[in-house]
Amino acid sequence: MTSTPSAGSDVPDGASEAYPTPDPGLQLIAEGVTELVGFGAAVINIRRGDEFEIVAAYGNETGHTVDGEMTVAEMLGTRFPVSVVTDLLDMSVDWGDIKFVPHEKNTIGQAEGYWVPDTDEDILKDPQDWHRLDELLAPFYDENGELVGVLSIDRPTNGRRPGRRQQRILNRFARQARRAVLLTLQREYLEERANNLIEAQSFLREANSQLGLTGVLEATQEAMSRGLDADGLYVQAQDGEGGSVAYVSPGLGWKVTESNIAIGQAYQSSRRWNEGQHAIVNRDQLHQMLQHGETGLRKKLAKIGIEFLDAVDADSLLVVPIGVETTALGHLVLVRGVGRPRWTDTEGRLAMEFGRDFGRIVLTSNAYTQERDLAQRLATADRVHSRLIESVAQELHNPLIALTTGIDALRHDDRGSSTWFQQVGNLISRSDQLVAMVDDLLLFSRFSDPASRPNVAYVDLVPLLREIFEQRTYESEKRGIEVSIDVPAHSIQVLGDRSEIKAAVLRLVDNALVYTHRGGHVRLYIVESASEAAISVTDNGVGIPAAEQLQVFTEFYRGTSQAIGGRKGVGLGLSIVERVARRHDGRVTLRSEPGTGTRVSLVLPLANDGASID
């Protein structure tokens, strides 16, 4: 188990810049691994650049590193290189989400800063005995496949390597820990975005950007032209609302048209633009491009360039990208008339600094013009945030109390007794309930992010629905509800994200099971038309009052209907379904009658022969 702080780290022993105390949610999981599964030490690490930081640690063990003695609690806040974990994973045996590193393969050892428990477990009486250099790891990867965290487990209380049953329980904890780590990272990301927004608002108030981009250009164009020895300038930049702002300095005689702006936008996607380089354009070069039969974008750029030179009576242009870091925001065109020296690379490199300065001005000006909309969005987000806190607090309270009570009861029950196993089952059920809530919150967060896009591919709905039917058969039988499926023998294909469509349909089926009495019936089926496919879930459950049917797709809305087959969620199920429909150019329809039942349909456009995947 790794624990030694990195050389040169300014993080004090036993403390953390990001976590002065253990993360409560992750600490609960570490406690669960040790107390419920039977281990002496468990720590959870989150990646910080090229290092891992221990953010949760639980156990009563004492061990040592090359730097001396250290308890499990003292590991909190320490850091170690990511390479240590990747090397261990290369040595590990795959147990599913859990990876086992046997001491026979462990070539890193204490020399790399391992925490090793103070035991004599290197003297083995049986091959299944636990060695002090044995280790269990659960690596956590994000949706891009990047290693972002790891759960480390050591010292089984029975002194033996985990058997099949313990491995299954450890894998459940590993999956819960992964979700919790990803949620923690998402929370940090949102907090960082909020802090950046506050800093940006403060900067805007001090930067006098009320002039707007055009006003700034009008105030500075003369000084810029004089400083760069240009006869005039033309600027095209993003306006922050998906369009462009174009400015021509007085006296150039250039009339900006929509066609000109479109060509400029096309230029911004060109290879030279993406490389962030300046370009020197002379009249003779443009004529040569046309004479050599250039086609497509290059031909359009050549024609617009000659048209521009003719209009402003110029011979040479210097085109400079406007942007901030890797973000392209527009371009600046500096003009020199006929008979004037042509632009040089040295002047181009100097003008690049102006492009970067303008990038900051563009961002500031756009942020100022969007402030009204931002205030409205923040007000809406604040209302959603309040509903979120209220819903999550209400839903998490009872399961957490039950978990606490169950853990306390386990301390007094004999390990392995029927009561003990019953308590473990209750705890797993409660933890599954919490996981379902967290899954809904993560999906809602992802689907609410404008930057998040579905991973579009061809999706055959027929095997997808059969898969969902199989997954919910056990749950329906346990609840005493008959579930049937009706799908055609032929393929029905749509363009979309399979995981998102599956998540939406699962929530429709789960809703039907929750609101249907024992002995009731739930039906899953597809209706196909010439251009659409409707995935429908019907039940003969309690139904939805007419007054509530327009509200059930609102996030965090929880209706008055009684949940027959389980507890209500946080009010995001149908909201997630509606967002999936919108992300796939589809829609959701609902028909319900109290006391009779409900039908909800996810309607998606069919993939036609000419459909393409971007």
C-alpha positions in Angstrom: 0.0 0.0 0.0 1.6 3.3 -1.1 1.7 6.3 1.2 5.0 8.2 1.2 4.7 11.9 0.3 6.4 12.9 -3.0 9.8 14.6 -2.8 9.4 18.3 -2.8 5.7 18.2 -1.9 4.5 21.2 0.2 1.6 19.1 1.5 2.2 18.5 5.3 2.2 15.0 6.7 -1.3 13.8 7.6 -3.0 16.8 5.9 -4.2 17.8 2.5 -4.6 21.0 0.6 -7.8 19.7 -1.0 -9.0 17.5 1.9 -8.0 18.8 5.4 -10.3 16.1 6.7 -11.4 12.9 5.0 -14.1 13.2 2.3 -17.2 12.0 4.2 -18.7 9.9 1.4 -15.4 8.2 0.5 -14.6 7.7 4.1 -17.9 5.8 4.6 -16.9 3.4 1.8 -13.4 2.9 3.3 -15.0 2.1 6.6 -17.5 -0.3 4.9 -14.6 -2.3 3.3 -12.8 -2.7 6.6 -15.8 -3.3 9.0 -18.1 -5.2 6.7 -15.8 -7.2 4.5 -13.1 -7.7 7.1 -9.9 -5.9 6.3 -7.4 -4.0 8.5 -6.8 -1.0 6.1 -8.5 0.7 3.2 -7.6 3.9 1.5 -9.1 5.8 -1.4 -6.9 7.9 -3.7 -7.7 10.6 -6.2 -5.4 11.7 -9.0 -3.8 15.1 -8.9 -1.8 15.5 -12.0 1.0 13.0 -12.0 0.3 12.0 -8.4 -2.3 10.3 -6.3 -3.6 11.9 -3.1 -5.1 9.8 -0.3 -8.4 11.4 0.5 -9.9 8.7 2.7 -8.3 6.2 5.0 -9.6 3.8 7.6 -8.1 1.1 9.8 -6.3 0.5 13.0 -3.2 -1.0 11.5 0.3 0.4 12.0 3.0 -0.1 9.4 6.2 1.4 8.2 7.8 3.0 5.2 11.3 3.9 4.3 10.7 7.1 6.3 9.5 5.4 9.4 6.4 4.2 11.2 3.0 5.3 10.1 -0.6 4.5 11.0 -3.4 4.2 8.5 -4.9 7.5 9.7 -1.6 9.3 9.2 -1.7 8.4 5.5 -4.4 11.0 4.9 -3.2 13.7 2.6 0.0 11.9 1.5 0.8 11.6 -2.1 2.7 9.1 -4.4 3.4 8.9 -8.1 0.8 7.6 -10.5 3.4 5.3 -12.0 3.5 3.3 -8.8 -0.2 2.3 -9.3 0.2 1.6 -13.1 3.2 -0.6 -12.4 1.2 -2.5 -9.8 -1.7 -2.9 -12.1 0.7 -4.5 -14.7 1.6 -7.1 -12.1 -1.9 -7.8 -10.9 -4.4 -10.6 -11.4 -7.8 -9.6 -12.7 -10.6 -10.2 -10.2 -13.1 -8.0 -12.0 -13.2 -4.4 -10.6 -10.7 -5.6 -8.0 -7.1 -6.4 -9.0 -5.0 -8.6 -6.8 -1.2 -8.1 -6.7 0.3 -11.3 -5.3 3.6 -10.9 -3.5 5.2 -13.3 -5.9 4.8 -10.7 -8.7 5.3 -7.6 -6.6 8.7 -6.3 -7.8 8.3 -2.7 -6.5 8.5 -3.5 -2.8 9.2 -1.1 0.1 12.0 0.7 -1.8 9.4 2.6 -3.7 7.7 4.1 -0.6 5.3 1.3 0.3 3.4 1.2 3.5 3.9 -2.3 4.8 1.9 -3.6 7.9 4.0 -4.6 10.9 3.3 -8.3 10.7 5.1 -11.6 10.1 2.9 -12.5 7.2 5.9 -13.2 5.0 6.1 -16.6 6.7 3.3 -18.6 5.0 1.9 -21.9 6.2 -0.6 -22.2 3.3 -0.5 -20.8 -0.3 -3.8 -18.9 0.4 -2.4 -17.2 3.5 -2.0 -13.4 3.1 1.5 -12.1 2.6 2.4 -8.6 3.9 3.4 -7.6 0.3 0.1 -8.9 -1.1 -2.3 -6.0 -2.1 -5.7 -5.4 -3.5 -6.4 -2.5 -5.9 -9.5 -1.2 -7.6 -8.6 1.3 -10.3 -11.1 3.9 -11.3 -11.3 5.2 -14.9 -13.4 8.1 -16.2 -15.5 7.9 -19.3 -12.4 8.8 -21.4 -10.5 5.9 -20.1 -8.2 8.0 -17.9 -7.1 6.6 -14.5 -8.5 9.1 -12.0 -8.5 7.2 -8.7 -7.8 3.9 -6.9 -9.0 2.0 -3.8 -6.2 0.2 -2.0 -7.1 -2.6 0.5 -4.7 -4.5 2.8 -4.6 -6.9 5.8 -7.6 -9.3 5.7 -8.7 -9.9 9.3 -8.8 -13.7 8.8 -5.2 -13.7 7.4 -6.3 -15.3 4.1 -6.6 -14.2 0.5 -10.2 -13.4 -0.3 -12.4 -16.2 -1.5 -15.1 -16.0 -4.2 -17.7 -14.6 -1.8 -15.4 -11.9 -0.5 -14.3 -11.0 -4.0 -17.9 -10.4 -5.1 -18.5 -8.1 -2.1 -15.2 -6.3 -2.8 -16.2 -5.7 -6.4 -19.5 -4.2 -5.3 -17.7 -1.8 -3.0 -15.2 -1.0 -5.8 -18.1 0.0 -8.1 -19.6 2.2 -5.4 -16.3 3.8 -4.7 -15.8 4.5 -8.4 -19.1 6.3 -8.6 -18.3 8.2 -5.5 -14.9 9.3 -6.8 -16.3 10.4 -10.1 -19.0 12.4 -8.2 -16.3 14.0 -6.1 -14.3 15.0 -9.2 -17.5 16.3 -10.8 -18.2 18.4 -7.7 -14.7 19.8 -7.7 -15.1 20.7 -11.4 -18.4 22.5 -10.7 -16.9 24.4 -7.7 -13.9 25.4 -9.9 -16.3 26.7 -12.6 -18.2 28.7 -10.0 -15.1 30.2 -8.6 -13.9 31.1 -12.1 -17.2 32.8 -12.8 -16.9 34.9 -9.7 -13.4 36.0 -10.6 -14.5 36.7 -14.2 -17.4 38.9 -12.9 -15.0 40.8 -10.7 -12.6 41.3 -13.7 -15.4 42.6 -15.9 -16.3 45.3 -13.4 -12.8 46.5 -13.3 -11.9 46.2 -17.0 -14.2 48.9 -18.4 -15.5 46.5 -21.1 -18.8 48.4 -21.3 -17.7 49.7 -24.6 -18.1 46.3 -26.2 -15.9 44.9 -28.8 -16.7 47.5 -31.5 -16.2 50.3 -29.0 -12.8 48.9 -28.0 -11.8 48.7 -31.7 -12.9 52.2 -32.4 -10.9 53.5 -29.5 -7.7 51.6 -30.3 -7.6 51.0 -34.1 -5.7 54.2 -34.8 -3.0 53.5 -32.2 -2.7 49.9 -33.4 -2.4 50.9 -37.1 0.3 53.4 -36.2 2.2 51.0 -33.9 2.2 48.2 -36.5 2.7 50.5 -39.4 -0.6 49.4 -41.1 -2.8 51.5 -43.4 -5.9 50.0 -41.8 -7.4 46.9 -40.3 -10.3 44.5 -40.4 -11.4 42.4 -37.5 -13.9 39.5 -37.4 -14.5 37.9 -34.0 -17.1 35.7 -32.3 -19.9 37.6 -30.5 -20.4 35.0 -27.8 -23.9 34.0 -29.2 -22.8 31.8 -32.1 -22.4 34.7 -34.6 -19.6 37.1 -35.6 -18.8 40.8 -35.2 -17.0 42.5 -38.1 -15.2 45.8 -37.9 -13.5 47.8 -40.6 -11.3 50.8 -39.7 -12.5 54.2 -41.3 -11.3 55.0 -44.8 -10.7 51.4 -46.0 -13.9 51.4 -48.2 -14.6 47.7 -47.5 -18.3 46.7 -47.2 -18.8 43.7 -45.0 -21.4 41.2 -46.3 -22.8 38.0 -44.9 -20.8 36.1 -47.6 -17.6 37.8 -46.4 -18.3 36.7 -42.8 -19.1 33.2 -43.9 -15.8 33.0 -45.7 -14.0 34.3 -42.6 -15.6 31.6 -40.5 -14.6 29.0 -42.9 -11.0 30.3 -42.8 -11.1 29.8 -39.0 -11.5 26.1 -39.5 -8.5 25.8 -41.9 -5.3 24.0 -41.1 -3.2 27.2 -40.8 -5.8 28.7 -38.5 -5.8 25.7 -36.2 -2.1 25.8 -36.0 -2.3 29.3 -34.6 0.1 30.9 -37.1 0.0 34.2 -38.8 -0.3 34.4 -42.6 1.1 36.9 -45.1 -1.0 37.3 -48.2 0.2 39.2 -51.3 -1.7 40.0 -54.4 0.5 38.0 -56.7 0.1 34.9 -54.5 -3.7 35.1 -54.8 -3.5 35.4 -58.6 -1.2 32.4 -58.7 -3.7 30.3 -56.6 -6.5 31.1 -59.2 -4.2 30.4 -62.2 -3.2 27.0 -60.8 -6.8 25.8 -60.6 -7.4 25.9 -56.8 -10.8 24.6 -55.8 -13.1 24.6 -52.8 -12.2 26.8 -49.8 -8.8 27.9 -51.1 -10.4 29.2 -54.3 -13.0 31.1 -52.3 -10.4 32.6 -50.0 -8.3 33.7 -53.0 -11.3 35.4 -54.6 -12.4 37.2 -51.4 -8.7 38.2 -50.8 -8.4 39.8 -54.3 -11.8 41.5 -53.8 -10.7 42.9 -50.5 -7.3 44.1 -51.8 -9.1 45.9 -54.7 -11.6 47.5 -52.4 -9.0 48.9 -50.0 -6.4 49.7 -52.7 -3.8 47.4 -50.9 -1.1 45.0 -52.0 -0.3 43.0 -48.9 -2.2 41.6 -46.0 -1.1 40.3 -42.6 -3.7 37.9 -41.2 -3.4 37.2 -37.4 -5.4 34.8 -35.4 -7.3 36.2 -32.4 -7.6 33.8 -29.5 -6.8 32.8 -25.9 -4.5 29.8 -25.5 -5.9 27.1 -27.8 -9.3 28.8 -28.2 -9.8 30.5 -31.6 -12.0 33.6 -31.4 -11.5 35.4 -34.7 -8.9 37.0 -36.9 -7.3 40.4 -37.4 -6.3 41.5 -40.9 -3.7 44.3 -41.2 -3.5 46.2 -44.6 -0.6 47.8 -46.5 -1.3 49.8 -49.7 0.3 49.6 -53.1 3.9 50.6 -53.1 4.3 50.0 -49.3 6.7 47.4 -48.0 5.3 43.9 -47.8 4.7 42.3 -44.4 7.5 40.2 -43.0 7.5 37.2 -40.6 9.1 39.3 -37.9 6.2 41.7 -38.1 3.8 38.7 -38.1 5.3 37.4 -34.8 5.0 40.8 -33.2 1.4 41.1 -34.4 0.6 37.7 -32.8 0.9 39.4 -29.4 -1.8 41.8 -30.5 -3.9 38.8 -31.5 -3.6 37.4 -28.0 -4.4 40.7 -26.4 -7.5 41.0 -28.6 -8.5 37.5 -27.6 -8.7 38.6 -24.0 -10.7 41.7 -25.0 -13.1 39.5 -27.1 -13.7 37.2 -24.2 -14.2 40.1 -21.8 -16.6 42.0 -24.1 -18.6 38.9 -24.9 -18.9 38.1 -21.2 -20.2 41.6 -20.6 -22.8 41.3 -23.3 -23.9 38.0 -21.9 -24.2 39.2 -18.3 -27.9 39.6 -18.4 -28.5 36.1 -19.8 -26.0 34.7 -17.3 -27.9 36.4 -14.4 -31.1 34.7 -15.5 -29.4 31.4 -15.9 -27.8 31.7 -12.5 -31.2 32.5 -11.0 -32.7 29.4 -12.6 -29.7 27.3 -11.5 -30.2 28.6 -8.0 -33.8 27.5 -8.0 -32.8 24.1 -9.4 -30.0 23.9 -6.8 -32.4 24.6 -4.0 -34.7 21.9 -5.2 -31.8 19.5 -5.6 -30.6 20.1 -2.0 -34.1 19.6 -0.6 -34.8 16.4 -2.6 -31.4 14.9 -2.0 -31.5 15.7 1.7 -34.9 14.1 2.1 -33.9 11.0 0.1 -30.5 10.5 1.6 -31.6 10.9 5.2 -33.4 7.6 5.8 -30.9 5.4 3.9 -28.0 6.9 5.7 -29.7 6.5 9.1 -30.4 2.9 8.1 -26.8 2.4 7.1 -25.5 3.9 10.4 -28.0 1.7 12.4 -27.0 -1.4 10.5 -23.3 -0.8 10.9 -23.8 -0.3 14.6 -25.8 -3.5 14.8 -23.1 -5.4 13.0 -20.6 -4.5 15.7 -22.8 -6.4 18.3 -23.8 -9.4 16.1 -21.6 -12.5 15.8 -19.8 -12.4 12.4 -21.3 -15.1 10.2 -24.5 -15.5 12.1 -27.9 -15.3 10.3 -28.6 -12.0 11.8 -25.2 -10.7 10.7 -25.9 -11.8 7.1 -29.4 -10.2 7.2 -27.8 -6.9 8.3 -25.3 -7.1 5.5 -28.1 -7.7 3.0 -30.0 -4.7 4.4 -26.9 -2.5 4.1 -26.3 -3.6 0.5 -29.9 -2.9 -0.3 -29.6 0.6 1.2 -26.3 1.2 -0.6 -27.9 0.2 -3.9 -30.6 2.7 -3.2 -28.0 5.4 -2.7 -26.1 4.3 -5.8 -29.3 4.6 -7.9 -29.8 8.2 -6.6 -26.2 9.1 -7.4 -26.6 7.6 -10.9 -29.6 9.7 -11.6 -27.8 12.8 -10.4 -24.7 12.1 -12.5 -26.8 11.4 -15.6 -28.9 14.6 -15.0 -25.6 16.6 -14.6 -24.2 15.1 -17.8 -27.3 15.7 -19.9 -27.7 19.2 -18.6 -24.1 20.1 -19.8 -24.3 21.8 -23.2 -20.8 20.5 -23.9 -21.8 16.9 -23.5 -22.9 15.2 -26.7 -24.2 11.7 -27.3 -21.8 9.1 -28.8 -23.8 8.6 -31.9 -23.9 5.1 -33.6 -26.4 2.8 -35.2 -28.5 1.3 -32.4 -30.8 -1.7 -33.0 -33.7 -1.3 -30.6 -34.9 -4.9 -30.7 -31.9 -6.5 -28.9 -31.7 -3.5 -26.6 -35.2 -4.0 -25.4 -34.7 -7.7 -25.0 -31.6 -7.0 -22.9 -33.6 -4.6 -20.7 -36.3 -7.2 -20.3 -33.8 -9.8 -19.1 -32.2 -7.4 -16.7 -35.5 -6.5 -15.0 -37.0 -10.1 -14.9 -35.6 -10.9 -11.5 -36.8 -7.6 -10.0 -40.3 -8.0 -11.5 -40.6 -11.6 -10.2 -39.5 -10.4 -6.7 -42.2 -7.8 -6.7 -44.9 -10.2 -8.1 -45.4 -8.3 -11.2 -45.7 -9.8 -14.7 -43.5 -8.1 -17.3 -44.0 -8.9 -21.0 -42.1 -7.8 -24.1 -43.4 -7.4 -27.6 -40.8 -6.6 -30.3 -40.7 -7.6 -34.0 -38.4 -10.2 -35.4 -36.7 -7.7 -37.8 -34.2 -5.0 -36.9 -35.3 -1.5 -36.0 -32.4 1.0 -36.1 -32.0 4.5 -34.9 -29.0 6.8 -34.8 -28.1 7.6 -31.2 -26.2 6.8 -28.0 -27.0 3.2 -26.9 -26.2 3.8 -23.3 -28.4 6.9 -23.1 -31.3 5.2 -24.7 -30.9 2.2 -22.4 -30.8 4.5 -19.4 -34.0 6.2 -20.4 -35.9 3.0 -21.1 -34.7 1.4 -17.8 -36.1 4.4 -15.9 -39.5 3.9 -17.7 -39.6 0.3 -16.7 -38.5 1.0 -13.1 -41.1 3.6 -12.7 -43.8 1.2 -13.9 -42.6 -1.4 -11.4 -42.6 1.1 -8.5 -46.1 2.3 -9.2 -47.8 -1.1 -10.0 -49.5 -3.4 -7.4 -48.4 -6.9 -6.8 -50.2 -9.1 -9.4 -50.1 -6.3 -11.9 -48.7 -6.2 -15.4 -46.1 -4.1 -17.2 -45.6 -4.3 -21.0 -42.6 -3.2 -23.0 -43.0 -2.9 -26.7 -42.2 -1.0 -29.9 -44.5 0.6 -32.4 -42.8 1.4 -35.8 -44.0 4.0 -38.3 -42.5 5.1 -41.6 -40.1 7.6 -39.9 -40.2 6.9 -36.2 -40.0 4.2 -33.6 -41.9 4.5 -30.3 -40.6 2.5 -27.3 -43.5 2.2 -25.0 -43.9 1.0 -21.4 -47.5 0.5 -20.1 -48.7 -0.6 -16.7 -52.0 -1.1 -14.9 -50.7 0.7 -11.8 -51.9 3.6 -9.7 -51.7 6.2 -12.6 -50.9 9.9 -12.5 -53.5 12.6 -11.6 -54.4 14.8 -14.6 -53.2 17.9 -12.8 -49.7 16.5 -12.4 -49.2 15.1 -15.9 -47.7 18.3 -17.2 -45.2 18.5 -14.3 -43.8 15.0 -14.1 -41.0 15.9 -16.6 -39.8 18.8 -14.5 -36.6 18.0 -12.7 -36.9 17.1 -9.0 -40.7 16.9 -9.2 -42.2 14.1 -7.1 -45.9 13.5 -7.6 -48.5 12.5 -5.1 -49.1 9.0 -6.3 -48.1 6.3 -3.8 -45.0 4.2 -4.6 -46.3 0.7 -4.4 -43.2 -1.4 -5.3 -40.5 0.7 -3.7 -39.4 4.1 -2.7 -39.6 7.2 -4.9 -36.4 8.6 -6.3 -35.2 12.2 -6.3 -37.7 13.2 -9.1 -35.2 12.9 -12.0 -36.4 9.7 -13.8 -38.8 11.2 -16.3 -36.7 14.4 -16.6 -33.7 12.2 -17.7 -36.0 10.4 -20.2 -37.1 13.8 -21.6 -33.5 15.0 -21.9 -32.5 11.8 -23.7 -35.3 12.3 -26.2 -34.3 15.9 -26.9 -30.6 14.9 -27.4 -31.8 12.4 -30.0 -34.2 14.7 -31.8 -37.1 12.7 -30.4 -39.9 13.3 -27.9 -41.8 11.7 -25.0 -45.5 11.1 -24.8 -47.5 10.2 -21.7 -51.1 9.0 -21.2 -52.3 8.1 -17.8 -55.5 7.6 -15.8 -55.6 7.3 -12.0 -56.5 3.8 -10.9 -56.1 2.4 -14.4 -52.5 2.8 -15.4 -49.9 4.7 -17.4 -48.3 4.6 -20.8 -45.1 6.5 -21.5 -43.4 6.4 -25.0 -39.9 7.4 -26.0 -40.3 8.3 -29.7 -37.1 8.4 -31.8 -36.5 9.1 -35.5 -35.5 6.0 -37.5 -32.1 5.8 -39.1 -32.6 6.2 -42.9 -30.3 5.0 -45.6 -28.7 8.4 -46.1 -28.1 9.0 -42.4 -24.5 9.7 -41.4 -22.5 9.6 -38.2 -20.6 12.8 -37.5 
